[in-house]
Amino acid sequence: MTRGFPTLLRKEVMRFWKVSFQTVAAPVLSALLYLVIFSHALSARVEAYPGVRYTEFLVPGLAMMSMLQNAFANTSSSLIQSKITGNIVFILLSPLTPGDLFAAYLLAAVARAVVVGAGVFLAVAWLVPLPVPNPLWLVAFAFTGAGILGALGIIAGIWADKFDQLAAFQNFLVMPLTFLAGVFYSVDSLPPFWQAASHLNPFFYAIDGFRYAFLGKSDVSPWASLAIASAAFCALSWLTLRLLRSGYKLRN
Amino acid sequence: MATAAVEVRDVSKRYGALRALDGVSLTVEEGEFFALLGPNGAGKTTLISALGGLVRPDAGRLSVMGRDVATEFGEARRLLGIVPQEIVFDPFFSVRETLELQSGYFGLRDNGKWIDELLERLALGAKADANMRSLSGGMKRRVMVAQALVHRPPVIVLDEPTAGVDVELRQTLWQFVRELNAAGHTIVLTTHYLEEAQNLCSRIAMMKAGRIVALDSTERLLAAFSERVLRVKLAGCELPASLAAGATVDPTGWHRIPVENATQVESALARLRESGARVSHLEVTEPELEEVFVKIMARGYAPDREAA
């Protein structure tokens, strides 16, 4: 890590903070709308876990879904904007190492995810007050979940040459995988095929484990979820660092 | 022997079938004001990008002040400041924020004094807190110059810094760059304004199709490829035979008589007077880099040695 790393991290945080209406307030509002609509439509009919109100089940999942989507949006949009406007050249001309770039972009994505997640909980606190009996699990899954998507966003941002390629990545991969990760329902309630398919989705483990921090209940053991989410995070981080070191699409 | 400011050895880079750089070698000594000239697509920007680590060459090596740009990239980049050709900016930040961030990337914390000086020297003081988006093209370019200089690099590369820039800024910029050069900074410049290169640079490399086709001191290139010429237009008479030998005439009636010095100009004029010719227009043109450039691009030039 060079001495330039804190500055790049600060820049990446300032970048989303300066437009926080769009990068924080908007996703919090979306989550709130999901909550209002789904809780109104489903709370009488669905009981995900015995003795747990549907809204209590829904809120941690919604918060995590927003965190995942915003972590991805932060790294990917920053990179593609810098690439398309060309200003990434001044970062590439500096002594910042691939490790600096990776850590700064990733931590800024985690920061945005945490701010958005906190925003969701604050916004719904009047409707669904939720205690956190297992805060360590909350921290562990917030970091690994946001880390997975932050790394994926770096990869997408490096790979995409145009905004529509990035949008395709977001709409056809990130959105379906986050929506189908058991945010709105317990995966255990699905038919066996879809249950098995859900278990192949790494985002499911981030959401399921995150929910455990609040409810003390989950579809899969939180230890197993943490192991799988961490493995996914490590694999994506390794790939991201490899891409950054190779100079793929950035230095050619 | 002192370390070269820039050392390029057998560097090649292909993009598909295009040889952007084809075995380029050159050395720029510390403290030089060096021009890299060539038509569009000659490989100048690719070479500069390779020096800054923005492009990885297929073969060869490059170094800045003795630091290899691939294996010692951190050190090499600290020693180098590049002003890219394309205007780029980050619309999220103000001018001062842009410069503070750029300082931070180099690990420089309290760089405010130098940033203030840069803002002042580049006439950006009034715009320090303006968002980058609100700046004119010329101002954005000045910010890019400041960005390239925040870490006080000993080697400064300017890739067409005056393209599309008004006269006043050009003069401000050149005065500043001349001072930096006088203070010991090595300057490498690419430009399409050849008179700028002729006035500023002591040594010139010319590139064509990814190769160096000329590399010599400005003086020697001018002496070898251009000449001082006496041009006259006559009113209804011919050039005397004693002058016509070495002279040419263009379709608009201008006679072009090569002369080496003022004495020869005088004697040519004396002969004209003696022959009774009436001169309607007269001018003496100095050797021009443009002529050198056109000739070298047309017929090529094999430098017999690389001037050190």
Interface residues (C-beta under 8 A of the other chain):
Chain A: T2 R3 G4 P6 T7 L8 R10 K11 M14 R15 K18 V19 S82 T85 G86 N87 V89 F90 I91 L92 L93 S94 P95 L96 T97 G247 R251 N252
Chain B: G52 G53 L54 V55 R56 F73 G74 E75 R77 R78 L80 I82 P84 E86 V88 F89 D90 P91 F92 F93 E97 L101 Q102 S103 G104 Y105 F106 G107 Q147 A148
